Amino acid sequence: MTDLLQMWGGTDTTPALLQYRLTLSSVIRRYNFTIARRKIAPDGYLKNSLVINGQFPGPLIEANWGDTIQVTVHNDIRDPEEGTAIHWHGFLQKGSPWMDGVPSISQCPIAPGASFTYSYIADSYGSSWYHSHYSGQYADGAIGPIVVHGPPTVSYDIDIGPVLITDYYHRNYTDITEAAFNSNFSIVAVPGVNSLINGRNNYNCSLKAANDPSPCQSDAGIAKFKFQRGKKHLLRIVNAGASALQTFSVDGHNLTVIANDFVPVVPYQTQYLKLGVGQRTDVIVETTANEQNNFFIRSQSPAKPCADTIQPNVSALAYFDDPNVVPQPNPWPAFTAAIQVCENEPLENTEPWYPLASPPTTATTYVLNMTLGQNASGSYLWYMNNSTFRGNYNHPILLLSNLGNNSYPDDPQWNVENFGTNTSIRMVVYNANPRTHPMHLHGHNYRIEAIGYNNETWDGTIVRPSNPQRRDTQLVPGWGYMVISFEADNPGAWPFHCHVAWHVAAGLYVTVVERPDLIAKYRIPSIMAQTCRDWWAYTKTDVVDQIDSGL
């Protein structure tokens, strides 16, 4: 329990934590997932998708803070066969970095027909999601919500549950990925077709190409959430999409923000939110005692360069009595005006509930430049410090490091940054491109110390250095920069990457190797070696078509 308290900057005397401490248990929450292809039509357009237990989105994982989450994943992907792996987004995996679910980094892929059991502590609480981390698989549907219950910082009456917002594609991820690797810059970015809330929305079938034979109906329906009058409702909003930035709002109702990612924040009110891919925000929506009319929950993605979706808007219905009564749309003017804004809320608005000060400005600083360029064949790829990433499924970096191999082949495509025995790390990330990038770091809730614009250079200023915003995913503005810092208190090989599926597929990624001296002391379970043996056996007879970075 002490480790969990320290993780949040709390103490044994923090009242809410002290009270919740009494309810923490060692309960194991067991799940069985089978990933397979299946034809589904969540928006009325029938397509071949990747689903979990036949569902899209996949089953809800639910636990209490401190529980063990155990998920056995069966790879039943066929026609064609593929490897797979599942990442548990935002969990720190302290003491279990091999359970992070990233092939070529923490594990070998789960071979076709094989199974693997993930087991890890629910070391954070709040709202998150899981997704495949093998190539662009999750864009075909291999995603689902996670809720970990913990001590509330703000009271509410009703937990509405996860609200997953996704952009949606009618083409399979392999087709999109292959199109993205192109020397014709005008077609590198493949637009999404629709937007969904909890896997539902209508699609205007008249937009379908005339020669497209797939069945389509325009009345698939929208998601519906039951509200109560005079109550405070908790909404767990997750951008679980592949590419698009989302602007979220609730018609006629303010949003009280209480957490970003897994970090509770001092509550503040707003009429809209910005969520990049991978980001989560918990909000409270309060209704009045005499409120009569149903209302819309809505999200919309912007146009280029923030995103590109053909049908960018999606609505869900909040109803009191009759879910068949459709209200008049009544979006906040501020929501409409903000749709084309490509950035998160100002750092000044987002103050963590539990303070954690920035390290001194003399801490180890690593400058990371993100650029777009062409390789020798003319294809456009993303680069981190002039190197584009390509994973090696057969030799995961964490497992190599555990064996004492931290040199890696003389190949810049491994994109490894070894921070040795440094105790704190600061990264200054410059974006030499108009596209906004949601940058996700595994294994940490990092501090966001500064955001800059217009090709500025960071001058050393930190926003609220005594307690800067913390989260695991943050938007780096186009032609801008982001400064983050974190403690090197979680030995492992941690991916740091853009969460736009097509960008990480094209190499926008680096591995943070943290405390390799301590990685060498891990006793990694033998199942990790067995998973690699299974994968090696599969690849001896089947050539893996690794069309992208692998992630």
Secondary structure, DSSP 4 states (H G I P E B T S, - for coil): -HHHHHHTT--TT-HHHHHHHTT----EEEEEEEEEEEEE-TTSB-EEEEEETTBSS-PPEEEETTPEEEEEEEE--TTTT--B-EEETT---TT-GGGS--BTTTBPPBPTT-EEEEEEE--S-EEEEEEE-STTGGGGT-EEEEEEE---SS--SEEEEEEEEEEE-SS-HHHHHHHHS-S-GGGTSPPB-EEEETTB----GGGS-TT--S-B-S-----EEE--TT-EEEEEEEE--SS--EEEEETTB-EEEEEETTEEEEEEEES-EEE-TT-EEEEEEE--TT--S-EEEEEE---TTT--BSS-EEEEEEESS-TT-PPPP---HHHHHHTT--S---GGG--BSS--PPPPTTSEEEEEEEEEEE-TTS-EEEEETTB-----TTS-HHHHHHTT--S--S-GGG-EEE-TT-SEEEEEEEE-SSS-EEEEETT--EEEEEEE-TT----S--SSTTS-EEESEEEEPTT-EEEEEEES-S-EEEEEEE-SHHHHHTT-EEEEEE-HHHHTT----HHHHHHHHHHHHHHHHS-----SS--
